Every structure is written in C-alpha cells, then in structure tokens.
C-alpha cells in the first residue's frame, strides 16, 4: 500500500469517527436528563453502571463502526491507484476527529501526572501526621491510611471507612475515572456530557457507601460519623483525578450522610443487559453482510469529494 492510499484511509477514518461520535453524543445528550433521573431511582451501583455506559457509548460505538465498516469497505472496494483527493469537508472533519482523540489522550496523561503529584503530596502530609485516607492507583490501587486518621476515628468508624475504600477498589473506580478522562469530547475545547460524568461520580460514592454499610444500621451510623469527622479534619482541596478519598466532593457530604442515616430503597429495578446484547448481536449480523460494505463505500466516496 502506498503512503497516499493509507493517508486517505486515515483521513476518512478520523472524519467518520468525528461525525459518528458527534451524532451519537447528540442523541445521548438529548436523553441525559432522563438517564440521570432514572439512574438515581435505581440502586446506586446499577445507576452508576448505566451512566458510565452512556458516557462511553459514543466513542466506543463510533470506533467499532469505523473499524468494522468504514475501514474494511475502503480497503476492500477502493482501488489503490485511483488518486482521489479528499475534499475540504472531509479534511475538516478528520482534523476535528484527530483533535478530540488527541485531546482525550492528553487529558488521560494529564490526569495521571496530576494524580502522581497529588499522591506524593498526600504521602508527605501523612508522614507529617496529617489525616490522609485515599485509594490511589489505577491497575494496582493501594489504600493509604495515615496515623492521623487512625487517631481521629474510633475503631468502628475506621473499619467503615476502610470498607468504603475497598468498595471503590472492588468496583475499579479509579480505572473508570481514567476511561472518563480519556473519552473524547464532542468538540475541541468542550468536554460535553459532563452531566453524565458528574452523575456517575456521585452514584459511585453512594454505591461505595452502600457496600460499606451492607444494610447494617450500626455500620451506616459509623460511616456517617467517619464522613463528618474527616470532613472537619481535612482541608478542602482538589483530590487527584485518579484517586478516591473518603469525603470526596464536600458539596455531596450532606446528601451522603442523610442517605446513610435514613436509607431509601431504590424505586426502579436495574436495567437488564439482554436488550442491549440482542441489539448488538443483530447489528453485528447486519454489518457482516457484503451489501452493508458496498453501501458504506458509496457513502464514503460521496463524502470524500
């Protein structure tokens, strides 16, 4: 394959990704409000899963369509020696697609760098006796509990706080934070779908609280006490983007304490994955047909001009 041929393929792939991602993100954004209300009515773990899936759906589906339909149709049906040139619209869409993908990678790298810096600061503060408690690390997360925290919390509160952080580790929430940081925005300089990201972060904390309490009123009371005491001890500061601290967002503290002291059962059942799995299986069958590749190739030819 010649370099111009591969360059046209790259241009077409990036342009297709941008357009598909934009359309899918617009659909998800239109239903974001309903999704947030539905997620808060579910059990927090199921609601968090729903919001995470919706936020990652546009880039994942767009990438699968580009890799499974657009690129194969070009490689199969586009002769190498045609010498066609991409039009201005295709080049502009490709530039935007490359931009949002590069920006997502840069955000993920920046989040990792800031988290490493934040972790060093926390370790230094813990060594100096400050109250520090957080779960740090993405693939091998570690729980850091300083002597200041052990002195500040009684045995039941400390056990409840540790269970909360272990719940984050079991759910691999730091890895999910990294995926959200890497997810492309709708446009350059605009994140888009931030409501879903904030909603996921809130429900992830609720889910960790519920798993730590395990429906036991005494555990709920101990965790609520640990939250209030740690909020008084720890100075308000921005936590590392890839770290889970016990208090987290102080604006959500009152809601979390209220949930622990006065638990309300979920009003909706979790969404079952079977409809999504059946839809994905049906889509795979359709995309595997040669006619789909021919149709995709004709559309791409028109777009390249």
C-alpha positions in Angstrom: 0.0 0.0 0.0 1.3 3.5 -0.9 1.5 6.3 1.6 -1.2 8.4 -0.1 -3.6 5.5 0.0 -3.0 5.0 3.7 -3.2 8.7 4.3 -6.6 8.8 2.6 -7.7 5.9 4.8 -6.6 7.7 7.9 -8.3 10.9 6.9 -11.5 9.0 6.1 -11.4 7.1 9.4 -10.9 10.2 11.5 -13.6 12.1 9.7 -16.1 9.2 10.0 -15.2 8.8 13.7 -15.9 12.5 14.3 -19.2 12.5 12.5 -20.5 9.3 14.1 -19.3 10.3 17.5 -21.0 13.7 17.2 -24.3 12.2 16.2 -24.2 9.5 18.9 -23.2 12.1 21.5 -26.1 14.4 20.5 -28.5 11.5 21.0 -27.1 10.7 24.4 -27.1 14.3 25.4 -30.8 14.6 24.5 -31.6 11.8 26.9 -29.1 12.8 29.6 -31.6 14.4 31.9 -33.9 11.3 31.8 -31.0 9.0 32.3 -29.8 10.9 35.4 -33.3 10.7 36.9 -33.6 7.0 36.1 -30.1 6.3 37.5 -30.8 8.0 40.8 -34.0 5.9 41.1 -32.0 2.7 40.8 -29.7 1.0 43.2 -26.5 3.2 43.1 -24.3 0.5 41.6 -26.7 -0.1 38.7 -27.3 3.6 38.2 -23.5 4.3 38.1 -23.1 1.5 35.5 -25.9 3.0 33.4 -24.3 6.5 33.4 -20.8 5.2 32.7 -22.1 3.1 29.8 -24.0 6.1 28.3 -20.9 8.3 28.6 -18.6 5.8 26.9 -21.2 4.7 24.3 -20.5 7.4 21.6 -16.7 6.8 21.3 -16.9 3.0 21.6 -19.7 2.6 19.1 -18.1 5.1 16.7 -14.8 3.4 16.9 -16.4 0.0 16.3 -18.2 1.3 13.2 -15.1 2.8 11.8 -13.1 -0.3 12.4 -15.8 -2.7 11.4 -17.4 -1.0 8.4 -15.7 2.2 7.2 -12.1 1.0 7.1 -12.9 -2.5 5.7 -15.2 -1.1 2.9 -12.4 1.3 1.9 -9.7 -1.4 1.9 -11.9 -3.9 0.0 -13.6 -1.7 -2.6 -11.3 1.3 -3.1 -8.6 0.7 -5.8 -5.2 1.7 -4.7 -4.3 3.7 -7.8 -7.4 5.9 -8.1 -5.5 9.1 -6.9 -8.7 10.6 -5.4 -8.2 13.5 -3.2 -10.2 14.3 0.0 -12.5 17.2 -0.1 -12.4 20.2 2.3 -15.3 18.9 4.4 -13.6 15.5 4.8 -10.3 17.1 5.8 -12.0 19.4 8.3 -13.9 16.6 9.9 -10.7 14.5 10.0 -8.9 17.4 11.7 -11.7 17.6 14.3 -11.7 13.9 14.8 -7.9 13.8 15.4 -8.2 16.8 17.7 -10.8 15.3 20.0 -9.0 12.0 20.1 -5.6 13.6 20.9 -7.3 15.8 23.5 -8.7 12.8 25.2 -5.3 11.1 25.3 -3.8 14.3 26.7 -6.4 14.6 29.4 -5.7 11.0 30.5 -2.0 11.6 30.6 -2.5 14.9 32.5 -4.8 13.1 35.0 -2.1 10.5 35.6 0.5 13.2 36.1 -1.7 15.2 38.5 -2.6 12.1 40.4 1.0 11.1 40.9 1.8 14.6 42.1 -1.2 14.6 44.4 -0.2 11.2 45.8 3.3 12.5 46.7 1.8 15.4 48.5 -0.5 13.1 50.4 2.3 10.8 51.4 4.3 13.8 52.7 1.3 15.1 54.6 0.7 11.6 56.1 4.3 11.4 57.2 3.9 14.7 58.9 0.9 13.4 60.9 -1.9 14.9 58.8 -5.1 12.9 58.4 -4.9 11.3 55.0 -7.1 8.5 53.6 -7.4 7.7 50.0 -7.3 4.9 47.4 -4.6 5.7 44.8 -3.6 3.8 41.7 -5.4 2.6 38.6 -4.4 -1.0 37.9 -3.0 -1.9 41.3 -4.7 0.6 43.7 -3.4 0.9 47.2 -5.1 2.2 50.2 -3.3 4.9 52.2 -4.3 5.5 55.8 -2.2 7.8 57.9 -1.7 7.7 61.7 -3.7 10.9 61.9 -6.8 9.1 60.6 -6.3 6.2 62.9 -6.1 8.7 65.8 -9.1 10.7 64.7 -11.5 7.8 64.1 -12.7 5.2 66.5 -12.4 1.5 65.6 -15.9 1.2 64.1 -15.6 4.4 62.1 -12.2 3.3 60.8 -13.5 -0.1 59.8 -16.4 1.5 57.9 -14.1 4.0 56.1 -11.8 1.1 55.1 -14.8 -0.9 53.7 -15.8 2.2 51.7 -12.4 2.5 50.1 -12.3 -1.2 49.4 -15.6 -1.0 47.7 -14.1 1.6 45.3 -11.2 -0.8 44.7 -13.6 -3.7 44.0 -15.5 -1.6 41.5 -12.2 -0.4 39.9 -13.5 3.2 40.1 -10.0 4.7 39.5 -9.8 2.8 36.2 -13.3 4.1 35.3 -12.1 7.7 36.1 -9.2 7.2 33.7 -11.6 6.0 30.9 -13.8 9.0 31.5 -10.8 11.3 31.3 -9.7 9.7 28.0 -13.2 9.8 26.5 -13.3 12.3 23.6 -15.3 15.5 23.9 -18.0 16.4 21.4 -15.9 19.4 20.1 -12.4 20.6 20.8 -12.2 22.7 24.0 -15.6 21.4 25.0 -15.9 18.2 27.1 -19.6 17.5 26.5 -21.7 15.0 28.5 -20.2 16.3 31.7 -23.6 15.9 33.4 -23.2 12.1 33.0 -19.7 12.2 34.4 -20.7 14.1 37.5 -23.7 11.9 37.9 -21.5 8.8 37.7 -19.1 10.2 40.3 -22.0 10.9 42.7 -23.5 7.4 42.3 -20.1 5.7 42.6 -19.8 7.3 46.1 -23.3 6.2 47.0 -22.6 2.7 45.8 -19.4 2.5 47.9 -21.3 3.9 50.9 -24.0 1.2 50.5 -21.5 -1.6 50.1 -19.6 -0.5 53.2 -22.8 -0.2 55.2 -24.2 -3.5 53.8 -27.7 -2.6 55.2 -26.5 -2.6 58.8 -27.7 0.4 60.8 -24.7 0.4 63.0 -22.3 0.3 60.1 -24.3 3.1 58.4 -24.0 5.2 61.6 -20.3 4.5 61.9 -19.6 5.5 58.2 -21.7 8.7 58.6 -19.7 9.6 61.7 -16.4 8.9 59.8 -17.5 11.2 56.9 -18.4 14.1 59.3 -15.3 13.8 61.3 -13.0 13.5 58.3 -14.7 16.5 56.6 -13.9 18.6 59.7 -10.2 17.4 59.8 -9.3 17.5 56.1 -8.8 20.9 54.5 -10.9 21.4 51.3 -8.7 20.7 48.3 -9.0 19.2 44.9 -8.4 15.5 45.1 -6.3 13.7 42.5 -8.4 12.9 39.4 -7.4 9.2 39.6 -7.8 8.8 43.4 -10.8 8.1 45.7 -10.8 9.9 49.0 -13.3 9.2 51.7 -15.0 12.6 51.8 -14.7 13.3 48.0 -16.9 16.2 47.0 -17.8 18.1 50.1 -20.9 19.5 48.4 -22.3 16.0 48.4 -21.4 15.3 52.1 -24.9 16.2 53.5 -26.7 14.0 51.0 -24.4 11.1 51.7 -24.9 11.4 55.4 -28.6 11.7 55.0 -28.7 8.5 52.8 -26.8 6.6 55.5 -28.9 7.7 58.4 -32.2 7.5 56.5 -31.8 4.9 53.7 -34.5 4.9 51.0 -35.0 1.8 48.9 -34.4 2.0 45.1 -37.6 2.7 43.3 -36.6 1.1 40.0 -35.1 -2.2 39.1 -31.7 -2.3 37.4 -31.8 -2.3 33.6 -31.1 -5.8 32.3 -28.3 -6.1 29.7 -30.3 -8.6 27.5 -31.9 -6.0 25.2 -28.5 -4.3 24.6 -26.9 -7.7 23.9 -29.6 -8.7 21.5 -29.3 -5.3 19.7 -25.5 -5.7 19.4 -25.9 -9.2 18.1 -28.4 -8.1 15.5 -26.2 -5.2 14.5 -23.2 -7.5 14.1 -25.2 -9.7 11.7 -26.2 -6.7 9.6 -22.7 -5.3 9.4 -21.3 -8.6 8.4 -23.3 -8.5 5.1 -21.4 -7.6 1.9 -24.2 -5.2 1.0 -23.5 -3.1 4.0 -19.9 -2.6 3.0 -21.0 -1.6 -0.6 -23.4 0.9 0.8 -20.9 2.3 3.2 -18.3 2.6 0.4 -20.7 4.6 -1.7 -21.4 6.9 1.1 -17.7 7.4 1.9 -17.0 8.1 -1.8 -19.5 10.9 -1.8 -18.1 12.2 1.5 -14.5 12.2 0.2 -15.3 14.6 -2.7 
